[in-house]
Amino acid sequence: MTPKPSKRHMERVLCALYRLTGETTHAHYPLEAIMRKLPPAMRGIVKRALKQLEAEGLVYRKGGTKSYGLTREGLERAREACLEE
């Protein structure tokens, strides 16, 4: 079983998605592209982190597919998370 994502894991996923989408809430990228931006050891936790971020309203899933984008609130949090890295 994959461990529950920590706050740090979720911030890293937000930052990876932010780097892919840039300064927009309209872009969305597939799960595989997000995983490529993270270290291999963290890839098992990415799906759980994205589900948690979606539940918090920071990430949206595009049309039932496995493509994810940032909401406005998620964009702000991701910007802060990337500055801390």
N, CA, C and O atoms as a MOPAC input file, in Angstrom:
PM7 MOZYME 1SCF
protein

 N      0.83600 1    -1.18500 1     0.00000 1
 C      0.00000 1     0.00000 1     0.00000 1
 C      0.87900 1     1.24600 1     0.00000 1
 O      1.88500 1     1.31100 1     0.70700 1
 N      0.49400 1     2.21500 1    -0.78700 1
 C      1.22800 1     3.46700 1    -0.88800 1
 C      0.92900 1     4.33400 1     0.33000 1
 O     -0.22500 1     4.44500 1     0.74500 1
 N      1.96600 1     4.95300 1     0.90700 1
 C      1.72400 1     5.79400 1     2.08000 1
 C      0.89400 1     7.03100 1     1.74600 1
 O      0.83200 1     7.45500 1     0.59200 1
 N      0.26100 1     7.60300 1     2.76600 1
 C     -0.52900 1     8.81700 1     2.60000 1
 C      0.42200 1     9.97600 1     2.27700 1
 O      1.48000 1    10.09200 1     2.89500 1
 N      0.05600 1    10.82800 1     1.32100 1
 C      0.94500 1    11.93100 1     0.95600 1
 C      1.06000 1    12.96300 1     2.07900 1
 O      0.06500 1    13.35500 1     2.68800 1
 N      2.28200 1    13.38700 1     2.33400 1
 C      2.50600 1    14.42400 1     3.33300 1
 C      2.29900 1    15.79300 1     2.68600 1
 O      2.11400 1    15.89700 1     1.47300 1
 N      2.33200 1    16.82200 1     3.49700 1
 C      2.17700 1    18.18400 1     2.98800 1
 C      3.30600 1    18.50200 1     2.01000 1
 O      3.09200 1    19.15300 1     0.98800 1
 N      4.49900 1    18.03800 1     2.33500 1
 C      5.66500 1    18.28000 1     1.46300 1
 C      5.48700 1    17.59600 1     0.10600 1
 O      5.82500 1    18.17200 1    -0.92800 1
 N      4.95800 1    16.37000 1     0.10700 1
 C      4.71500 1    15.66700 1    -1.15600 1
 C      3.71500 1    16.42400 1    -2.01600 1
 O      3.90000 1    16.57400 1    -3.22400 1
 N      2.66000 1    16.89500 1    -1.37800 1
 C      1.62900 1    17.61700 1    -2.13000 1
 C      2.17800 1    18.92700 1    -2.68500 1
 O      1.82100 1    19.32600 1    -3.79400 1
 N      3.03900 1    19.59600 1    -1.93000 1
 C      3.65500 1    20.82600 1    -2.43200 1
 C      4.55400 1    20.54500 1    -3.62700 1
 O      4.60100 1    21.33700 1    -4.56800 1
 N      5.26600 1    19.42600 1    -3.59700 1
 C      6.14100 1    19.07800 1    -4.72000 1
 C      5.32400 1    18.75300 1    -5.96600 1
 O      5.72500 1    19.10000 1    -7.07700 1
 N      4.18400 1    18.09000 1    -5.79100 1
 C      3.30300 1    17.78800 1    -6.92900 1
 C      2.71900 1    19.09200 1    -7.48600 1
 O      2.65600 1    19.27400 1    -8.70200 1
 N      2.29700 1    19.98900 1    -6.60900 1
 C      1.78100 1    21.29600 1    -7.04600 1
 C      2.84900 1    22.05600 1    -7.82900 1
 O      2.56300 1    22.65100 1    -8.86800 1
 N      4.06100 1    22.03200 1    -7.32900 1
 C      5.15700 1    22.75000 1    -7.98400 1
 C      5.45500 1    22.15000 1    -9.35900 1
 O      5.69400 1    22.88700 1   -10.31600 1
 N      5.44200 1    20.82700 1    -9.46300 1
 C      5.67200 1    20.17000 1   -10.75600 1
 C      4.59200 1    20.55500 1   -11.75400 1
 O      4.88900 1    20.83400 1   -12.91600 1
 N      3.34800 1    20.57300 1   -11.31000 1
 C      2.24100 1    20.95400 1   -12.18200 1
 C      2.33600 1    22.42900 1   -12.56900 1
 O      2.02300 1    22.79600 1   -13.70200 1
 N      2.76100 1    23.26200 1   -11.64200 1
 C      2.94200 1    24.68900 1   -11.90500 1
 C      4.00600 1    24.90300 1   -12.98000 1
 O      3.83600 1    25.72900 1   -13.87800 1
 N      5.09500 1    24.16000 1   -12.88200 1
 C      6.16700 1    24.30100 1   -13.87400 1
 C      5.71000 1    23.86000 1   -15.25600 1
 O      6.16800 1    24.40000 1   -16.26300 1
 N      4.81900 1    22.89000 1   -15.31300 1
 C      4.29000 1    22.44700 1   -16.60300 1
 C      3.29500 1    23.45200 1   -17.18100 1
 O      3.35800 1    23.77800 1   -18.36600 1
 N      2.38100 1    23.94000 1   -16.34900 1
 C      1.30300 1    24.80600 1   -16.84700 1
 C      1.70500 1    26.26500 1   -16.94800 1
 O      1.12200 1    27.01200 1   -17.73400 1
 N      2.68000 1    26.68000 1   -16.17400 1
 C      3.07400 1    28.08000 1   -16.17900 1
 C      2.10100 1    28.93500 1   -15.39500 1
 O      1.59300 1    28.49800 1   -14.36200 1
 N      1.83800 1    30.10700 1   -15.84700 1
 C      0.99100 1    31.06900 1   -15.13300 1
 C     -0.46600 1    31.01200 1   -15.59400 1
 O     -1.13000 1    32.04600 1   -15.66100 1
 N     -0.96200 1    29.83600 1   -15.90800 1
 C     -2.33200 1    29.74600 1   -16.40300 1
 C     -3.11800 1    28.64000 1   -15.69700 1
 O     -2.55100 1    27.65300 1   -15.22900 1
 N     -4.41500 1    28.82900 1   -15.63600 1
 C     -5.28800 1    27.79900 1   -15.07600 1
 C     -5.96200 1    27.00300 1   -16.19500 1
 O     -6.70200 1    26.05800 1   -15.92100 1
 N     -5.71400 1    27.37500 1   -17.44500 1
 C     -6.36800 1    26.72500 1   -18.57700 1
 C     -5.62800 1    25.49200 1   -19.07200 1
 O     -6.24000 1    24.59700 1   -19.65700 1
 N     -4.33000 1    25.43400 1   -18.84700 1
 C     -3.54400 1    24.29800 1   -19.32000 1
 C     -3.73700 1    23.09800 1   -18.39900 1
 O     -3.92900 1    23.24800 1   -17.19200 1
 N     -3.68400 1    21.92500 1   -18.97700 1
 C     -3.75300 1    20.69800 1   -18.19400 1
 C     -2.82100 1    19.68000 1   -18.82800 1
 O     -2.63900 1    19.66100 1   -20.04600 1
 N     -2.23500 1    18.83900 1   -17.99600 1
 C     -1.25300 1    17.86400 1   -18.45100 1
 C     -1.58400 1    16.48400 1   -17.91800 1
 O     -2.16800 1    16.35200 1   -16.84300 1
 N     -1.20800 1    15.44100 1   -18.67700 1
 C     -1.49400 1    14.07600 1   -18.23800 1
 C     -0.64600 1    13.67300 1   -17.02800 1
 O      0.40600 1    14.25000 1   -16.75500 1
 N     -1.13000 1    12.69100 1   -16.33800 1
 C     -0.46100 1    12.17000 1   -15.15100 1
 C      0.99200 1    11.78700 1   -15.44000 1
 O      1.87100 1    12.03900 1   -14.61600 1
 N      1.24700 1    11.19200 1   -16.58100 1
 C      2.60000 1    10.75500 1   -16.92900 1
 C      3.56900 1    11.92900 1   -17.01900 1
 O      4.72300 1    11.81600 1   -16.60700 1
 N      3.10800 1    13.04900 1   -17.55400 1
 C      3.96400 1    14.23300 1   -17.66800 1
 C      4.29900 1    14.79000 1   -16.28500 1
 O      5.42100 1    15.24000 1   -16.05200 1
 N      3.34400 1    14.76200 1   -15.38200 1
 C      3.57500 1    15.24000 1   -14.01400 1
 C      4.57700 1    14.33300 1   -13.32300 1
 O      5.47200 1    14.81100 1   -12.62600 1
 N      4.43200 1    13.02400 1   -13.51200 1
 C      5.34800 1    12.06300 1   -12.88700 1
 C      6.78300 1    12.23300 1   -13.37600 1
 O      7.72700 1    12.02700 1   -12.61300 1
 N      6.95100 1    12.60600 1   -14.64000 1
 C      8.30300 1    12.79100 1   -15.18200 1
 C      9.03400 1    13.95800 1   -14.53800 1
 O     10.26400 1    13.99300 1   -14.53800 1
 N      8.29600 1    14.91100 1   -13.99100 1
 C      8.90100 1    16.08100 1   -13.35300 1
 C      9.34400 1    15.80700 1   -11.91400 1
 O      9.98100 1    16.65900 1   -11.29300 1
 N      9.01500 1    14.63300 1   -11.38100 1
 C      9.31700 1    14.30200 1    -9.99300 1
 C     10.32800 1    13.16000 1    -9.91100 1
 O     10.47300 1    12.39700 1   -10.86500 1
 N     11.02700 1    13.03600 1    -8.78400 1
 C     11.98500 1    11.94700 1    -8.62600 1
 C     11.29300 1    10.58000 1    -8.68600 1
 O     10.14400 1    10.44800 1    -8.26300 1
 N     11.98800 1     9.56700 1    -9.20800 1
 C     11.38300 1     8.23500 1    -9.33200 1
 C     10.85600 1     7.66800 1    -8.01200 1
 O      9.85300 1     6.95500 1    -8.01400 1
 N     11.49500 1     7.96400 1    -6.91200 1
 C     11.06100 1     7.43700 1    -5.61700 1
 C      9.69900 1     7.99200 1    -5.20100 1
 O      9.01100 1     7.38500 1    -4.38000 1
 N      9.30700 1     9.12200 1    -5.75100 1
 C      8.06400 1     9.77200 1    -5.34900 1
 C      6.88800 1     9.42700 1    -6.25400 1
 O      5.75100 1     9.79100 1    -5.95400 1
 N      7.14100 1     8.74400 1    -7.33300 1
 C      6.10600 1     8.52500 1    -8.33700 1
 C      4.93800 1     7.69200 1    -7.84600 1
 O      3.83000 1     7.83400 1    -8.36400 1
 N      5.14700 1     6.83000 1    -6.86800 1
 C      4.06100 1     6.00600 1    -6.35900 1
 C      3.03200 1     6.79400 1    -5.57600 1
 O      1.89400 1     6.35100 1    -5.42400 1
 N      3.41300 1     7.93900 1    -5.08600 1
 C      2.52400 1     8.72700 1    -4.23200 1
 C      1.81400 1     9.84400 1    -5.00500 1
 O      0.94000 1    10.51400 1    -4.45500 1
 N      2.17600 1    10.04500 1    -6.24900 1
 C      1.63900 1    11.16100 1    -7.03400 1
 C      0.12300 1    11.06700 1    -7.20500 1
 O     -0.57700 1    12.06800 1    -7.05500 1
 N     -0.38800 1     9.88500 1    -7.51500 1
 C     -1.83800 1     9.73200 1    -7.72200 1
 C     -2.61400 1    10.09600 1    -6.46100 1
 O     -3.62400 1    10.79600 1    -6.52600 1
 N     -2.13800 1     9.61700 1    -5.31600 1
 C     -2.82000 1     9.93200 1    -4.05500 1
 C     -2.72800 1    11.41900 1    -3.74000 1
 O     -3.69000 1    12.01300 1    -3.25100 1
 N     -1.58600 1    12.01700 1    -4.01400 1
 C     -1.42700 1    13.45500 1    -3.76800 1
 C     -2.37100 1    14.25500 1    -4.66100 1
 O     -2.98100 1    15.22300 1    -4.20500 1
 N     -2.49700 1    13.86000 1    -5.92800 1
 C     -3.40400 1    14.56200 1    -6.83400 1
 C     -4.85700 1    14.42400 1    -6.39200 1
 O     -5.62600 1    15.38000 1    -6.49300 1
 N     -5.24000 1    13.24700 1    -5.90500 1
 C     -6.61200 1    13.06800 1    -5.40300 1
 C     -6.86500 1    13.97400 1    -4.19700 1
 O     -7.93100 1    14.57900 1    -4.07900 1
 N     -5.88600 1    14.06000 1    -3.31400 1
 C     -6.01600 1    14.91700 1    -2.13000 1
 C     -6.09100 1    16.39200 1    -2.54100 1
 O     -6.90200 1    17.14800 1    -2.00800 1
 N     -5.25100 1    16.79000 1    -3.48100 1
 C     -5.25600 1    18.17900 1    -3.95200 1
 C     -6.57300 1    18.51000 1    -4.66600 1
 O     -7.07300 1    19.63100 1    -4.57100 1
 N     -7.11900 1    17.53800 1    -5.37000 1
 C     -8.41000 1    17.74000 1    -6.03800 1
 C     -9.51600 1    17.90900 1    -4.99900 1
 O    -10.40500 1    18.74300 1    -5.16800 1
 N     -9.46200 1    17.12700 1    -3.93300 1
 C    -10.45700 1    17.23100 1    -2.86300 1
 C    -10.37200 1    18.58700 1    -2.15300 1
 O    -11.38500 1    19.10700 1    -1.68400 1
 N     -9.17900 1    19.15100 1    -2.07400 1
 C     -8.98800 1    20.45900 1    -1.44500 1
 C     -9.31800 1    21.61800 1    -2.39000 1
 O     -9.33100 1    22.77400 1    -1.96700 1
 N     -9.58200 1    21.31900 1    -3.66100 1
 C     -9.94600 1    22.35400 1    -4.62000 1
 C     -8.76200 1    23.09100 1    -5.22100 1
 O     -8.92000 1    24.20000 1    -5.73000 1
 N     -7.58300 1    22.49700 1    -5.17100 1
 C     -6.38500 1    23.13400 1    -5.71500 1
 C     -6.06500 1    22.65700 1    -7.12300 1
 O     -5.36800 1    23.33700 1    -7.87700 1
 N     -6.57900 1    21.48600 1    -7.47000 1
 C     -6.31900 1    20.87100 1    -8.77800 1
 C     -7.65500 1    20.41100 1    -9.34100 1
 O     -8.54100 1    19.99600 1    -8.59300 1
 N     -7.79900 1    20.48600 1   -10.66200 1
 C     -8.99700 1    19.94000 1   -11.29400 1
 C     -8.59800 1    18.87500 1   -12.29700 1
 O     -7.49900 1    18.90300 1   -12.85100 1
 N     -9.50300 1    17.93800 1   -12.52300 1
 C     -9.26500 1    16.89500 1   -13.50300 1
 C    -10.08000 1    17.23000 1   -14.73600 1
 O    -11.27000 1    17.52800 1   -14.63200 1
 N     -9.46600 1    17.18500 1   -15.87600 1
 C    -10.10800 1    17.59500 1   -17.12000 1
 C    -10.98300 1    16.48600 1   -17.69300 1
 O    -10.48000 1    15.45300 1   -18.13400 1
 N    -12.26000 1    16.70300 1   -17.68400 1
 C    -13.21900 1    15.86100 1   -18.38700 1
 C    -13.16400 1    14.37800 1   -18.10200 1
 O    -13.40000 1    13.57800 1   -19.00800 1
 N    -12.86400 1    13.98100 1   -16.88700 1
 C    -12.84000 1    12.56600 1   -16.54900 1
 C    -11.59800 1    11.83100 1   -17.00900 1
 O    -11.46200 1    10.63300 1   -16.76300 1
 N    -10.69400 1    12.52600 1   -17.66900 1
 C     -9.45200 1    11.89500 1   -18.11700 1
 C     -8.41000 1    11.97800 1   -17.01500 1
 O     -8.70700 1    12.41500 1   -15.90300 1
 N     -7.22100 1    11.57100 1   -17.31400 1
 C     -6.13700 1    11.65200 1   -16.34200 1
 C     -5.25900 1    12.87400 1   -16.60900 1
 O     -4.04300 1    12.82600 1   -16.42300 1
 N     -5.87700 1    13.95500 1   -17.04000 1
 C     -5.18300 1    15.22600 1   -17.22600 1
 C     -5.55400 1    16.15000 1   -16.08700 1
 O     -6.71900 1    16.22600 1   -15.69600 1
 N     -4.57300 1    16.85000 1   -15.55400 1
 C     -4.79300 1    17.70400 1   -14.38600 1
 C     -4.31400 1    19.11900 1   -14.66800 1
 O     -3.35000 1    19.33400 1   -15.40300 1
 N     -5.01100 1    20.07800 1   -14.06600 1
 C     -4.64000 1    21.48100 1   -14.15500 1
 C     -4.81300 1    22.13500 1   -12.79400 1
 O     -5.33800 1    21.52100 1   -11.86500 1
 N     -4.37400 1    23.37000 1   -12.67900 1
 C     -4.45900 1    24.10500 1   -11.41900 1
 C     -5.66600 1    25.03100 1   -11.40500 1
 O     -5.99200 1    25.64800 1   -12.41900 1
 N     -6.32900 1    25.12800 1   -10.26000 1
 C     -7.37100 1    26.12300 1   -10.06400 1
 C     -6.68300 1    27.43600 1    -9.69300 1
 O     -5.46300 1    27.47000 1    -9.53300 1
 N     -7.44900 1    28.50900 1    -9.55600 1
 C     -6.84300 1    29.80100 1    -9.17900 1
 C     -6.16400 1    29.71800 1    -7.81300 1
 O     -5.05000 1    30.20900 1    -7.63300 1
 N     -6.84100 1    29.09700 1    -6.86300 1
 C     -6.25700 1    28.94400 1    -5.52900 1
 C     -5.01900 1    28.03800 1    -5.59100 1
 O     -4.01800 1    28.28600 1    -4.91900 1
 N     -5.10900 1    26.99100 1    -6.40600 1
 C     -3.98000 1    26.08400 1    -6.57800 1
 C     -2.78500 1    26.77600 1    -7.20800 1
 O     -1.63700 1    26.49000 1    -6.86900 1
 N     -3.06600 1    27.69100 1    -8.13200 1
 C     -1.99500 1    28.45500 1    -8.77900 1
 C     -1.23500 1    29.29400 1    -7.75900 1
 O     -0.00600 1    29.35400 1    -7.79400 1
 N     -1.95200 1    29.93500 1    -6.86200 1
 C     -1.31600 1    30.74600 1    -5.81500 1
 C     -0.48600 1    29.87400 1    -4.87000 1
 O      0.65500 1    30.20900 1    -4.55200 1
 N     -1.06400 1    28.75600 1    -4.42200 1
 C     -0.34300 1    27.84900 1    -3.51500 1
 C      0.87100 1    27.23900 1    -4.19200 1
 O      1.91500 1    27.06800 1    -3.56300 1
 N      0.74100 1    26.90800 1    -5.48400 1
 C      1.86200 1    26.32700 1    -6.21700 1
 C      2.98000 1    27.33800 1    -6.37900 1
 O      4.15500 1    26.98700 1    -6.27400 1
 N      2.62800 1    28.58400 1    -6.63200 1
 C      3.63900 1    29.64100 1    -6.75800 1
 C      4.43900 1    29.75400 1    -5.45800 1
 O      5.66600 1    29.85500 1    -5.48300 1
 N      3.74200 1    29.73600 1    -4.33600 1
 C      4.41300 1    29.81100 1    -3.01300 1
 C      5.28000 1    28.57100 1    -2.78900 1
 O      6.40200 1    28.68100 1    -2.29300 1
 N      4.76700 1    27.39200 1    -3.15100 1
 C      5.51500 1    26.14300 1    -2.94500 1
 C      6.79300 1    26.12400 1    -3.76900 1
 O      7.82500 1    25.63000 1    -3.31400 1
 N      6.72100 1    26.66400 1    -4.98500 1
 C      7.90700 1    26.66700 1    -5.84700 1
 C      8.94900 1    27.65600 1    -5.35100 1
 O     10.14600 1    27.43600 1    -5.53700 1
 N      8.51800 1    28.72700 1    -4.73200 1
 C      9.46500 1    29.70700 1    -4.18400 1
 C     10.21300 1    29.14400 1    -2.99100 1
 O     11.36300 1    29.51400 1    -2.75100 1
 N      9.57600 1    28.25300 1    -2.23900 1
 C     10.20100 1    27.66500 1    -1.06200 1
 C     11.24500 1    26.62600 1    -1.41300 1
 O     12.13500 1    26.35500 1    -0.60600 1
 N     11.15900 1    26.02400 1    -2.62100 1
 C     12.11700 1    24.97700 1    -3.00300 1
 C     13.47300 1    25.51400 1    -3.29400 1
 O     14.38000 1    24.75200 1    -3.62800 1

